[in-house]
């Protein structure tokens, strides 16, 4: 059955069918001609008889001529006889096979009369007791005397069996010729078709190689005919396709490299929301977002297959982009992160076939922007209060509202305290600005950690006694640890931490200063801790305590001796300039511990 599926088989069977049909039609016509024309041999016999009669007359009626002619014709199962019309018809004998038969038994009386009259007749005869078709006979006048008297008539006869044998022989020859011609024709046709089909097979194999990705395959050109031109065109197409594929692959690799190197997350979806492409950052983001659900009530399921399903936070944006067929930009707030997302539809002609989203983590920018806004608001608030007090009390003094010297002195003291507060705020703002811009001048030298803590204890001892707070040191005596740092800036950090601890520690509680060796990023370091027994910091506020103007106690009002809200932000920047870290841990109602870790070198 495979033969009929191939071009060779189809063409070969077509040629076989055409040759067979032609030979069958030709055979039918030829057999019909043989069957209808060969039995009618009387005309041919009559012509032969006329010729023999002329020769007989030329030989003057020599009986030996008739005998010689009969011997020659006997090879063709035929014979010749001369009837002497002057004698009774029965005396003339005709030899059929091995027997002689009188002429009056062969011809009927009417035929005998016609022979005597000189007519040319056609007759047939079958000897008694013999099987077969019999004989075909013709008679022609042979000798005429006295001008018009017919004396001899020549009879020529031939067996009908020889005619049938001739028919069969001709038919067999035709059949043999047809068989040989059919075999030769089909063999030559198969050979020719195979030669023609060979380049097509090579083309098919080359096309299959190209389908599997081998664009280097070429076909060998065997001729310059149409098939050869087809092969040449195929090779040209393969070269162009190879060049196009290389260019596309190069562009694809370049695009993939660009997408892989992008810090942004790039994800594309089809119209059903299934993911068709994503870069590494998009894959990571998708894995993180796969646990989030959509905000829409009808889409409450969790997305457990991030590689196949669009995550919930992007679904509203995806629907808006695909339905509105326009680019949409939005900010997505996912837990504590903020993402800038730009979703644009993908087109196939005029039809939307999906969407692509580019997302960037703008959490830091968002926080910086919010911090800037809060910073301006806080600075305005911090400056507004002392300015208002300065303006109000100064106006009271100008208008001579206080009636006694004590009242005027009290107003002047308030103005003085608020001016000091404004000075501290401006100084802290300048320090923070220098630290963040890298313009703060640092003086590094060897510092004794224990001496630094002891000095800080002496500095705040009087204040702690007044408030009823114990200020204790905890370090190993005679085991001084030397660190390299800016002593003034480290003292500024500890001053801010101890000042905060004193303001938030009730009377009767304790504040402890500790130092002990540690490791920071695998290198020797020193840990300085300030631990208080105050009210503590709520867990939600801990990540933000080092931000500018952040207040863990939202209801707290700073007095004249209150801080500016910039101390912890300054402490963090100073720690970073020392290649160290500052950390905080707190338990609400029990106390807070600030830890400063500074490398020894």
N, C-alpha and C positions, 0 to 999 in steps of 0.2 A: 504493500500500500504506500510505502514511502516513495516508490518510483512515480506514482501519480501525483505526488505533492511537489515534485521538482519540475523545473522548466524543461530539463532534458527528457524526462518521462512524458510530459505533456506533448512536447513537440514530436518526440519519437512516435508516440501512439497516434498523433495526428497524421504523420506521414504514412504510418502503417495503414491507418484507416483509409486515407486517400488512395494509396496504391491498391489496396484490396478492393475498394469500390470500383476503381477504374478497370482493374483486371476482371472483376466479376461482370461488369457491364459489357466489356469487350468480349468476354467468353460467351455471354448469353447471345450476343449478336452473331459471333462466329459460329457457334454451334447451331444457331438457327439457320444460318446460311448453308452450313454443311448438310444439315438434315433435309433442307429443302432443295438444294442445288445438286448434290452428288447423286441422288437416285435418278434424276433425269439426265441419263448419259446417252439417251437415244440420239440426240443431236450430234454428239461427239462421235458415236458409232457410225452414224449416217455419213458424216464427213469422211471418216476413215474408210468406210465401204466405198464411197465414191472414188477415193484415191486408188484403192485396190482394184476397183473395176477398170479405171483408166489404165493401170499397169497391166491388168489382165488382157485388155484389148491390145495393148502395145506388144505383148508377147504372143499375140495371135491365138489366145485361148489355150495356151500350153497347160495341160493338167499338172505338170510338174511345178508350175508357178503356184498353183493353189495349194499343193502339198507343202511346198517350202514355206508359204505364208502361214499355213496352219501350224506347222512346227514352231515357227517363231511366236505366234500368238498363244500357243499353248502354255508358255511360261507365265502369261497373264491370266491363265484360266479362261482363255477365249479361243475362238476357232473361226475358220472360214470354209465355206462350201460353195460349189457351183451347181446350180440346178439346170439340167438340160430340159428345156421346156418342150422339146420335140418328143420326149418320152413321158410316160406316166409319172406323176409326182412321187409315187411310192417307190420308184426305182432309185431316186436320189436319197442318199443317206447323210444324216448329220451326226457327228460324233460328239456326244456329251459325256465327258469323263471317260469311263472305260467301255461304254456301250454306243452302238450306232442305232439311230432311230430314223425310219423312213420320213421323208418330208411331209407326206400327207397326214402323218400323225402329229406333226408339229404345228402345221398351219391348218386353219379351218378352211372350209370350201370357199368362203368369201375371200379369205386372204389368198388362197391359191388362185382364184379368178383374177384378183387384183395383180398378183405377181405376173400372170400370163399376159395381163393387159399392159405390163410395163410400169405399173405404179410402184412407187417407193412406200413400203409399209414398215410399221414398227409393231413388234409382237413380243410376247413373253411366253416362256415355256418352262414347266417343271417336270422332269422325268418322273415317271411313276415309281413309287417306292423310295424316293429320295427326299430327305428333309432339307429344308433351306428355302431360300427365296426364289430359286430357279435361275433362268437365263433370260437375258434381254436380246432380242433379235431385230435386225434391220435387213431389208433386201433392196438391191438396186439393179437396174438392167445392166447386163454385162456385154452381150454380143448381139448384134443385129445384122441380119442378112437380107439380101435383095432389097435393101433400102429401108424397109419398114417392118420386116418380120423379126420379132425378138426370139432368139434361139437359146440364150443363156441368161440366167439371173444369178447374181452373187449374193450370198447370205453371210453376214458377219454377226456373230453372237458372242456374248460375254456373260460370265457368271455374275449374278447379283451379289454373291458372297464376297467376291473380290472388291466390289464397290463398297460394301459395308466395312470390309477390313481396312480399306483405304480411309473411310470416314473415321474409324476408330483410331487408326494410326495418326491421322492429322490431329484428332482431338487430344491423343496422348502427347504428341509433340507439343501442342499448344499448352497443355497442362504443365508439362515439364518446363517449358520456357517461362510460363507464368511463375512457377515455383522458384526457379533460379533467379528470374528477374525480381521477384518479390524479396527474396533473401538478399540479393545484391543491393537492391534499392534501400531496404531497411537498414542493412549494415552500413552502407555508405551514409545514409541519413543519420544514423546513430553516431557514426564517427564525426560527421560534419557538425552535428548539434553539440557533441561533446567538445569539439574544438571551439565552437562558438561560446559554449557555456563556461569554459574554463576561465576566461577573464571575468565573467560574471561571478563565479565562485570566489575568485581572488578579491573582487570588489566587496562581496558579502563578508568575507573574513576581515578585510580591512575596516569595513563599517562596524563590524562587531568589536574589533579592537578599539576603535574610536569611541564606541558606546561604553566600553569598560574603562576609558580614560587614557588609552595609549594613542596619543595624537601624532606619534612619529611614524606610524605604519604607512607605507606607500605601496601602490600596485605597480607591477611591471607591465610596460606597454609592449604588446606583441605585434600589433598591427597599427595601420594608420586609417582604418575604416571607422565606422560610427562607434563601435565598441572601444577602439583605441582612443577616439576623441572623448568618449565617456570616461575612460581611465585617466586621461590627461586632465579633464575637468575635475575629476574626483581628487587627484593629487593636489591640484591648485586649491580646491576647497579645503582639503585637509591641512595644507600649509597655512592658509588664511585662518582656519579654525584654531590651529595650534598657536598661531601668533595672537589671535584674539583671546584665547583661553589664558595664555601667559600674561597678557596685559591685564585681563580681569583678575587673575590670581594675584598679580602684583598689586593692583589697586585694592583687592580684598585684604591682602596681607598688610598693606599700608594702613588701610582703614582699621583693621583689627589691632594693629600696633598702636594706632592713635587712641582707639577706644580702650585698649588695655592700660595704656599709660595715663588715661584721664583720671583725675581725682574724682570727677563726677560719676555718678551711677547712671548708666544708660540701659534702658529696658524697652523692648518693643513687643507689642501684643497684636494678635489678630482680632477680627471683629467679635469673636466669642470670648475674648479676654485671656486666651491661652498665650503663654510666653513663647516667642519665636526667636528672640535673641536677647542676650544680656552680657555685659562686660564683667570682669571679676568684681569690681566694686558693686555693680548691680546685683550680682549673685550673693555677695555677702549681705547687702542690704535686704534682699528678698528673704534670705534665711532668717534675718533678725525680725522682719515684719510678718513672717508667716504665722506667728502666733496671735497677731492682732485681728480683730473682727471688724467688719464694716459697721458704721454707725446706723445704717438703715435697718429697720426692724425685720424686713423680710430676708435679710442676709445675715443671720446670726451664726452661721456655721464657722468653725475655725478652719483655717487654710492649712492643711497638713501636707500639701504637696506644693511647695513654693516654686518648683520648676514648671508647673503646669497651670497654676491659677494665679490670677492677679490678686495681690494682697488687698485687704480691706481699706486701708487708708487711701489707696489710689483709685478705688472704684468710682466714687462720685466724679472725680476729675476725668477718668476715662470715659464715663458715660457722657459728660458734657462735651468733651472733645470730639467724640465720634458722632454724637447726635447733632451737635451744632456745627460740625465740620470747620472748626476754627481753632487756632492756637490759644491755649489757656495757660496762664501763669498763676501760681498760688503758693502760699506758704502752708506747710503741713506741720502741725504740732503733734508729735508722737511721743507720749510720755514726757520726758525732760529734754527731748531733742526737737530742734526746729529745722525743717528741710524746705529749701526752695525748689519747686517742681515746675517744669515747663512741659506741658503735654501738647503734642501736635498730631493731627491725623495723618495717616499714610494713604496715598492714593494709588490706585491702579486704573489709569485712564481718568474717568470721571467718577469712579466708584471708590468709596472709602474702604480700604482693606485692613485697617487696623490703626494703631497709634504708637507713637514713640514718646517716651518721657525721659527727660534729663533732670537729675536731682542732685542737689549739692547740699552738704551739711553746713547750714548757716547758724548753727547754735551759738558759736563763739561770736559771730558778727551780731546776732540778735542780742546776745547778752551784753556785748560791748555797746550796742546802740541803746539798749535799755539802761545800761550802767551810765552811759553818757547823759541820758535824759534824767536818770535819778540823781546823777552827780550835780547837774545844773540845778535841779530842783532842791537838792539837799544844801548845796552851797548858798542858793538864794534864801532858803529857810534859815540856815545857820547865820547868815549875815543879816537877815531881816530883823531877827529878834534883838541882837545887841544894838543895831543901828536905831531901831525904834526906841529902845530904852535910852540910848544916848541922846536921841533927839528929844524925847519926852522929858527926861530929867534935866537936860540942859535948858530947855524952854522954861521949866519950872524955876530954875535958878535965875535965868534972865528976867523972868517976870516977878522975881522976889516973892515966890509963893511960900517957901519955908519961913516960919516965923521965928525960929530959934536957931542959934549956931549949931546945936546938935543935929537938927533936921537937915541943915545945909551940909554938914559934914557927912551925914548918912547918904544924901543924894550924890555927893561927890565920890564917896566910896563905891557906890553902885556904878557910876560912870567909869571909875578907874578899873573895877573888876571886869566890866564888859569890854573895855578897850584891851585889857590883857587877854581876854577870851578871843577877841578878833585877831589879836596878834598871834596867838597860838594857832588859830585856824589858818591864817595866811602862811605862817611858817610851815605848818604841816603840809599845806597844799603845795608850797614851793619844794619841800623835800620830796613829796610823792612824785611831783612832775619831774624833778631831776632824776629820781630813781628809775622811773618808767622810761625816760628818754635816754638813760645811760650817761647823763651829764653829772651825776653825783661823784665828787672826788673822794676816793677811798684811800686810806693810809693803812697798809697792812704791815703788821709787825708781830713779834712773839708776845703772847699774852698768857698770863697765868690764870687758868680758869677758876681756881679756888679763890684767888685774890679778887677776881671780878665779882664772884658771888658774895664774898665777905663784904666788899664795898657796897654792894646793893643792899645787904642786910643793914649795914650801918645807916645807909641813906634813908631807909623807910622805917627804921626802928621807932623813932619818936612818933611818927604818924600812927603806926600800928598800936603803940601803947595807949595813945589817946583814944583809939577806937576799941580797945580791949581785944585786939587780935594778936595771936602768937605768930611770930615770923621766925621760922626755924631753918637751919642749914643742915644738909645731909650730904657729906662727902668724907672721904678717908683722909685724916690729917697726915701731914708729912708725905703726901703722895701727889705732889703738884703735877698737873698736866698742862703742857704748853700747847697752845693752838696759835695758828697764824691768822690774824684777822684785824679788822678795824675796831679798836677798843671803844671808841666813842659811839660807833654805830651799834655794836653789840650791846653796849650799856643802854642805848636808846631803845632797843628791842626789849631788853629786860625791864626797863623802866615802864614801858607801855603795858607789859604783861602783869607786872606787880601792881601797877596802878589800877588796872582793871580788876585784878583779884581783890584788892582792898575795897574797892567800891561795891563789889558784889558779895563780900563775905560779912556775915553778921558778927556782932560782938560775941566773944567767947569761943569763936572758931579759930582755926589755924591756917597759916599759909606756909608751905614748905618749898625750899629751894634745893634742888638736887643737881649733882653732876656725876656722870659715870661714863666709862669707855663704851664705845659702840662701833658698829660697822655701817658704812654708807657706800653702797654700790661696790662692796668688797674691799673698801679701803678703810683704814683706821679713822675713827671720828670720835667726837665728844658729844654727849647728850646733856643739855641743860633743860631742866624742867621747873615749871612754876605750877604748883598744885594748890588749889584752894578748896574750902569746904562751904562754898556759897550755894546759891539756889540752882546752879547748873544752867545748861543751854538746851532747849528742845532739839530733838533729833532732826527735825525738818530744817532747822536753822543752821546746823553745823556746817553744811557745804558752803555757806555764804558768809560766814563770819569774817573772812579775810577780804571781803569786798568793801569798797569805799562807802562810808556812811551807812553801812548796814547795821540795823539795831535788832538784836535778838529780843530785847524787851521793848515791844512796840509802845507800851504805855509809859515808859520811863521818861522823865523830864530831867534834862541836865541842869544842874545848878551852876553856880558861878565857878565851881571847881570841877565841873564835868568835862569829859573828853570831847574831842572834835569828831569822833567816828572814823578817823583815818589812821589810828595807831596800828591796828592789826594789818591793814593794807601796807603800811610802811614797813612793818616787821616782816611781812612775807617777802617784799622786794629786797630788803637788806639780807635776808637769809639766802635768797637766790643769788645775790652778788657774791656771797661767800661760798657758792656752789653747795649750799646746804638746803635743808627743808625745815619747815615749821608745820606742826600738826596739832590737832586738838581732839580730845576725847572728853566726853562729859556725860554725867548721869543726872537727870533732872531731880533736884532736891538733895543731892549729895555733894556735888562739886564738879569742878572743871580742871583739867590738866592740859597745859600748853607745853609742847615738846619742841625744843630747838636742837637740831642735829647739825653740827658744823664739822667738816673734815679737818684733821690735824694739819694737813699741808695745804 
